Amino acid sequence: MSDDPREHLRTASDRIAEAAAETEGEPAERLENLADRVDGFADRDTGPDHGALDTVMHKLTELADEVGGETGEKISRARSDVLEFRKTVEGV
């Protein structure tokens, strides 16, 4: 991984998108929306704040539990990537 902490967000977005492709119905839609949101965080001039990151992390936890199995593990790894980025955010 490069020295750019946003790479954690890009990796998370990729994992979330992969999980969405492995899932059906409403959980897949929620995952697709989260993948787009996290990807947007990585591309913005100003990064997300702790509140936005916490919201994403909470939703990922819920979805990992809901989906379960290997796909749930992939979602959990994406949450860990978001957490790694969050450690670089000032505040709180």
Z-matrix of the N, CA and C atoms (Angstrom, degrees):
N
C 1 1.450
C 2 1.525 1 108.71
N 3 1.318 2 116.27 1 142.24
C 4 1.458 3 120.68 2 -178.95
C 5 1.526 4 110.33 3 -72.18
N 6 1.328 5 114.87 4 177.45
C 7 1.463 6 120.26 5 178.97
C 8 1.524 7 112.14 6 -76.20
N 9 1.315 8 118.01 7 -9.20
C 10 1.460 9 122.25 8 -179.69
C 11 1.528 10 109.09 9 -78.92
N 12 1.343 11 117.66 10 114.68
C 13 1.467 12 119.72 11 -178.79
C 14 1.529 13 113.06 12 -61.44
N 15 1.330 14 117.37 13 -20.46
C 16 1.466 15 119.95 14 179.55
C 17 1.526 16 112.00 15 -66.69
N 18 1.330 17 116.42 16 -16.88
C 19 1.466 18 119.36 17 175.74
C 20 1.530 19 110.70 18 -60.61
N 21 1.329 20 116.33 19 -30.14
C 22 1.471 21 119.70 20 175.71
C 23 1.532 22 109.95 21 -61.46
N 24 1.341 23 116.19 22 -40.50
C 25 1.461 24 119.80 23 179.43
C 26 1.524 25 110.98 24 -68.80
N 27 1.319 26 116.87 25 -39.89
C 28 1.468 27 119.97 26 178.78
C 29 1.531 28 110.78 27 -63.49
N 30 1.325 29 115.72 28 -42.28
C 31 1.464 30 119.93 29 177.64
C 32 1.524 31 110.36 30 -63.67
N 33 1.329 32 116.20 31 -43.59
C 34 1.469 33 120.15 32 178.55
C 35 1.520 34 110.47 33 -60.17
N 36 1.321 35 117.19 34 -45.17
C 37 1.458 36 121.25 35 -179.97
C 38 1.524 37 111.11 36 -59.93
N 39 1.328 38 116.59 37 -43.29
C 40 1.470 39 120.56 38 178.51
C 41 1.527 40 110.98 39 -61.98
N 42 1.323 41 116.64 40 -43.56
C 43 1.470 42 120.04 41 -179.71
C 44 1.524 43 111.53 42 -65.83
N 45 1.326 44 115.73 43 -39.45
C 46 1.466 45 119.57 44 179.35
C 47 1.527 46 109.66 45 -65.55
N 48 1.326 47 117.16 46 -42.11
C 49 1.469 48 120.86 47 178.36
C 50 1.532 49 110.85 48 -62.82
N 51 1.322 50 117.17 49 -40.90
C 52 1.469 51 120.79 50 176.84
C 53 1.530 52 110.38 51 -62.05
N 54 1.328 53 116.09 52 -42.83
C 55 1.464 54 120.02 53 178.83
C 56 1.526 55 110.65 54 -63.60
N 57 1.334 56 116.83 55 -38.68
C 58 1.464 57 120.37 56 178.23
C 59 1.526 58 110.79 57 -61.59
N 60 1.333 59 116.33 58 -39.61
C 61 1.466 60 120.73 59 179.93
C 62 1.530 61 111.88 60 -66.96
N 63 1.318 62 116.44 61 -23.51
C 64 1.465 63 121.75 62 -179.26
C 65 1.527 64 112.58 63 -92.86
N 66 1.326 65 116.17 64 -0.17
C 67 1.462 66 122.34 65 -173.94
C 68 1.524 67 108.89 66 -120.70
N 69 1.309 68 116.81 67 159.48
C 70 1.461 69 121.12 68 179.33
C 71 1.518 70 110.59 69 -123.13
N 72 1.324 71 114.83 70 162.80
C 73 1.453 72 121.73 71 172.29
C 74 1.515 73 114.51 72 70.25
N 75 1.324 74 114.08 73 -149.88
C 76 1.463 75 121.80 74 -175.11
C 77 1.527 76 112.79 75 -60.46
N 78 1.330 77 120.11 76 -40.89
C 79 1.470 78 118.55 77 177.01
C 80 1.535 79 112.46 78 -60.23
N 81 1.325 80 117.29 79 -36.36
C 82 1.466 81 120.57 80 178.38
C 83 1.525 82 110.47 81 -64.18
N 84 1.325 83 116.79 82 -41.92
C 85 1.466 84 120.77 83 178.28
C 86 1.524 85 110.90 84 -63.15
N 87 1.318 86 116.44 85 -43.44
C 88 1.467 87 120.21 86 178.96
C 89 1.523 88 110.55 87 -62.39
N 90 1.330 89 116.62 88 -40.95
C 91 1.461 90 120.36 89 178.76
C 92 1.525 91 111.21 90 -66.02
N 93 1.326 92 117.68 91 -41.57
C 94 1.465 93 120.80 92 177.87
C 95 1.524 94 110.44 93 -59.76
N 96 1.335 95 116.62 94 -44.08
C 97 1.465 96 120.62 95 178.75
C 98 1.526 97 111.30 96 -62.81
N 99 1.330 98 116.85 97 -41.21
C 100 1.466 99 120.09 98 178.79
C 101 1.525 100 111.27 99 -67.07
N 102 1.326 101 117.33 100 -39.02
C 103 1.468 102 120.37 101 178.05
C 104 1.525 103 109.80 102 -60.16
N 105 1.330 104 116.71 103 -44.26
C 106 1.466 105 120.46 104 178.57
C 107 1.522 106 111.18 105 -64.32
N 108 1.315 107 116.38 106 -41.30
C 109 1.469 108 120.35 107 -178.98
C 110 1.527 109 111.10 108 -64.28
N 111 1.329 110 116.88 109 -46.33
C 112 1.465 111 120.84 110 -179.18
C 113 1.526 112 110.27 111 -66.33
N 114 1.323 113 117.23 112 -39.24
C 115 1.462 114 120.69 113 176.62
C 116 1.528 115 109.98 114 -61.56
N 117 1.309 116 116.63 115 -40.11
C 118 1.463 117 120.70 116 176.92
C 119 1.519 118 112.25 117 -62.98
N 120 1.325 119 117.01 118 -38.39
C 121 1.467 120 120.56 119 175.98
C 122 1.522 121 110.48 120 -58.56
N 123 1.322 122 116.67 121 -40.45
C 124 1.468 123 121.18 122 -176.53
C 125 1.521 124 111.59 123 -68.53
N 126 1.324 125 116.88 124 -27.48
C 127 1.460 126 120.51 125 -174.61
C 128 1.523 127 114.56 126 -97.55
N 129 1.309 128 118.25 127 -8.78
C 130 1.470 129 120.47 128 -178.82
C 131 1.515 130 111.35 129 -74.85
N 132 1.333 131 115.30 130 152.01
C 133 1.465 132 120.33 131 176.30
C 134 1.519 133 111.21 132 -64.27
N 135 1.319 134 115.94 133 -41.12
C 136 1.462 135 120.09 134 176.29
C 137 1.516 136 107.48 135 -109.09
N 138 1.298 137 115.69 136 129.80
C 139 1.458 138 120.52 137 -176.23
C 140 1.516 139 112.31 138 -71.50
N 141 1.313 140 116.66 139 171.89
C 142 1.458 141 121.71 140 179.33
C 143 1.528 142 111.30 141 -71.62
N 144 1.330 143 115.38 142 156.72
C 145 1.459 144 119.60 143 176.88
C 146 1.528 145 109.49 144 -90.05
N 147 1.318 146 115.12 145 174.86
C 148 1.465 147 120.19 146 -178.20
C 149 1.526 148 112.21 147 -59.58
N 150 1.330 149 116.81 148 -37.51
C 151 1.460 150 119.99 149 -178.93
C 152 1.521 151 112.36 150 -62.71
N 153 1.322 152 116.49 151 -45.35
C 154 1.466 153 120.68 152 179.31
C 155 1.523 154 110.50 153 -64.24
N 156 1.321 155 116.38 154 -41.75
C 157 1.466 156 120.35 155 179.26
C 158 1.524 157 110.96 156 -65.78
N 159 1.332 158 116.68 157 -40.28
C 160 1.460 159 120.52 158 179.06
C 161 1.525 160 110.83 159 -62.72
N 162 1.328 161 116.19 160 -41.41
C 163 1.460 162 120.33 161 178.24
C 164 1.522 163 110.84 162 -60.07
N 165 1.330 164 116.53 163 -46.64
C 166 1.466 165 120.76 164 179.22
C 167 1.527 166 110.28 165 -62.20
N 168 1.325 167 116.81 166 -44.82
C 169 1.465 168 120.45 167 -178.63
C 170 1.531 169 110.90 168 -62.11
N 171 1.325 170 116.64 169 -40.72
C 172 1.467 171 120.80 170 179.01
C 173 1.533 172 110.54 171 -62.83
N 174 1.328 173 116.08 172 -45.30
C 175 1.464 174 120.07 173 179.77
C 176 1.527 175 110.90 174 -63.97
N 177 1.327 176 117.10 175 -38.13
C 178 1.462 177 120.09 176 178.30
C 179 1.524 178 111.32 177 -65.24
N 180 1.327 179 116.76 178 -39.26
C 181 1.467 180 120.25 179 177.05
C 182 1.524 181 110.40 180 -61.01
N 183 1.332 182 116.29 181 -46.34
C 184 1.466 183 120.63 182 179.16
C 185 1.525 184 111.27 183 -60.17
N 186 1.332 185 116.02 184 -45.15
C 187 1.461 186 119.84 185 -177.82
C 188 1.523 187 112.08 186 -68.77
N 189 1.319 188 117.37 187 -37.70
C 190 1.468 189 120.16 188 177.73
C 191 1.522 190 109.98 189 -60.52
N 192 1.332 191 116.47 190 -42.22
C 193 1.468 192 120.83 191 178.54
C 194 1.528 193 111.23 192 -67.37
N 195 1.330 194 115.63 193 -40.52
C 196 1.463 195 120.66 194 -177.68
C 197 1.531 196 111.73 195 -68.29
N 198 1.324 197 116.58 196 -42.88
C 199 1.467 198 121.37 197 -175.85
C 200 1.525 199 111.33 198 -79.62
N 201 1.333 200 116.40 199 -44.43
C 202 1.460 201 121.63 200 178.25
C 203 1.522 202 113.98 201 66.93
N 204 1.317 203 115.42 202 -174.29
C 205 1.458 204 122.53 203 177.35
C 206 1.522 205 113.98 204 60.69
N 207 1.329 206 115.09 205 -156.22
C 208 1.463 207 120.68 206 -179.04
C 209 1.522 208 111.66 207 -64.55
N 210 1.321 209 116.31 208 -35.79
C 211 1.462 210 119.54 209 178.71
C 212 1.520 211 110.17 210 -66.54
N 213 1.314 212 117.13 211 -39.29
C 214 1.461 213 120.72 212 175.45
C 215 1.515 214 111.64 213 -61.02
N 216 1.331 215 116.63 214 -37.60
C 217 1.470 216 121.00 215 176.69
C 218 1.523 217 110.83 216 -64.95
N 219 1.317 218 116.67 217 -38.96
C 220 1.468 219 120.84 218 177.90
C 221 1.533 220 109.98 219 -62.31
N 222 1.331 221 115.61 220 -41.67
C 223 1.465 222 120.47 221 178.19
C 224 1.525 223 109.82 222 -64.38
N 225 1.310 224 117.83 223 -40.22
C 226 1.471 225 121.48 224 177.75
C 227 1.527 226 111.29 225 -63.33
N 228 1.333 227 116.98 226 -38.13
C 229 1.467 228 119.82 227 176.91
C 230 1.527 229 110.65 228 -66.02
N 231 1.327 230 116.35 229 -37.40
C 232 1.465 231 119.95 230 176.39
C 233 1.527 232 110.10 231 -63.22
N 234 1.324 233 116.65 232 -40.14
C 235 1.466 234 120.45 233 177.29
C 236 1.523 235 110.12 234 -61.27
N 237 1.323 236 117.44 235 -40.26
C 238 1.470 237 121.38 236 177.57
C 239 1.525 238 111.25 237 -63.15
N 240 1.333 239 116.63 238 -36.71
C 241 1.468 240 120.04 239 176.58
C 242 1.529 241 110.81 240 -63.82
N 243 1.330 242 116.33 241 -42.21
C 244 1.467 243 120.20 242 177.84
C 245 1.528 244 109.55 243 -63.04
N 246 1.321 245 116.96 244 -41.27
C 247 1.463 246 120.99 245 178.20
C 248 1.526 247 111.10 246 -60.87
N 249 1.322 248 117.39 247 -42.13
C 250 1.468 249 120.36 248 178.69
C 251 1.519 250 110.60 249 -60.82
N 252 1.326 251 117.26 250 -40.96
C 253 1.461 252 119.33 251 176.02
C 254 1.523 253 110.00 252 -65.05
N 255 1.322 254 116.41 253 -43.03
C 256 1.470 255 120.74 254 -176.68
C 257 1.530 256 111.62 255 -58.49
N 258 1.319 257 116.92 256 -31.33
C 259 1.465 258 120.47 257 178.38
C 260 1.523 259 112.20 258 -62.92
N 261 1.330 260 117.74 259 -18.63
C 262 1.468 261 121.48 260 -179.25
C 263 1.525 262 112.54 261 -93.60
N 264 1.340 263 117.15 262 -5.50
C 265 1.460 264 121.86 263 -176.87
C 266 1.523 265 109.31 264 -86.72
N 267 1.327 266 115.56 265 130.15
C 268 1.467 267 119.75 266 178.99
C 269 1.517 268 110.43 267 -72.10
N 270 1.318 269 115.16 268 157.07
C 271 1.457 270 120.90 269 176.79
C 272 1.513 271 111.88 270 105.31
N 273 1.309 272 114.25 271 172.86
C 274 1.462 273 124.91 272 -179.20
C 275 1.467 274 112.52 273 47.69
